[in-house]
Amino acid sequence: DVQLQASGGGLVQVGGSLRLSCAASGFTADDYVIGWFRQAPGTEREGIACISSSTGSTYYADSVKGRFTISGDNVKDTVYLQMNSLKPEDTAVYYCAASPEEYSDSVQWRGRYPDTYEYSGQGTQVTVSS
């Protein structure tokens, strides 16, 4: 079974930085897309970033573009989300998720629509205080 474990959340002041990690295991397909989505109380899931294990191509939501960076150490092992210039509206539970990379546009599709990921793990809370 695919296992995904997010960590690295915490309390940070406005303008600060955090790096989230996603430890992944159990992949059986050759290539995957792995991404991050977040959910604040009373809101829908928001897909914010995604990366391809085969090409390294990425997707970012407009709300985080230029502030967040997704990367990986052997993407199928560990994926990171570096979050800079944090804002109060970034406060949410952050989850990592994954799916086999079945299509050329999987990064864009899964990244934008996080409900389409096949696997997801427990989240990590990020709180940005003003």
N, C-alpha and C positions, 0 to 999 in steps of 0.2 A: 504494500500500500504506500501511496505517496504521503509523506509527512512533511508538514511545513510549520515552522515555529518562528514566530516573530518576537523580537526583543529590542531593547534599547530606548523604549519610551521613557517619558518622565515629565517633570515640570521645568519649564524654561521661560525666561522673560522675553518680551517682545524684542525682536531683532536678533535673538540668539540662534543657536544651531543645535541640532541633534542628528545622530546617525542611527538609523534603524537597521537591524540585520534580520535576514530570513534564512534560517538553516533548513535546507531541503534534503530529502532522501527518498529512496524508493522508486525513482523514475525508471520506467521500462522502455519508453519510446526513445528514439534517437534525439529528437529535438523538442524543446518546450519553450513556451513563452511564460515568463514569470513576472508578476506585477504586484503593485500595491493599490489597495483601495482603502478608503476611510469612511467612517460613519459617525456622525455626531448625533446626540439624542434628538429624536423627532425629525430626522432628515433621512433622505435616501442615501444609499451607497454612492460614493463618488470615486470613479476610477481615476487615479492620478498619475501612474507611471507604469510602464511595462517594458520588458527587454526580451529579445530573442536569444536563446542559447546558441543558435547556429550562426546568425549574422551579426549579433550585437546591436541590431537596429532597435530604436527606442520610440516610445510614445510618452508624451506628457500632456496632462490637462492644462488648459490655459491658465487655470488658477494657480498653478505651481511652476509654470514654465519660467526658466531663468533663475529660480530659487532652489529647486530640488534637482538632484541628480541620481539616477538609478545606475548601478554598476554591479559587477559580480566577480568573485574569485572562482573561476570555473562556474559559470552561471548556474549550472545544475546542482552545485553544492551550497553556495552562499550568495545571496543577493543583498545589496545594501541600498538604502535610500538616505542620501545625504540631504538634510533639510537645513537651509540657511535662510536668514532674514525672516524668521518665523513671525506670524501674525496671530492675533487672537482667533481669527476665523479658521486657523489650521488646527484648532483644538478638536480632537476626535479620537476614536479608537482606530488604529491603523492595522490592517490585515495584509498578509501576503497571500498570493494565490497563484495557481499555475494551471496550464492546460497543454496537451501536446500541440506542437506547432504544425497544424494540418494544412494551413493555407498561407499564401504569400502575404496576406494582409492580417494575419492573426494578431500581430502586435498591436495594430491600430484598433482592431475590432474588440479584442479582449480588454485592451487598456481602457477603451471608451465605455464598454458595457461590462462591468465587473460581475454581474449576475451570470455571465456566460462562462466564467472559469469553471473548470471541472473539479478543482481541488482548492481548498483554502484552509487556513489554520486559525488558531486562537490569536486574538489581537493584542496589541500593546497600546496603552493609553498615552497620548501626547496632550499635554495641557500647556497652553501659552498664556502667561499672565501679563496683563497690561499695567 
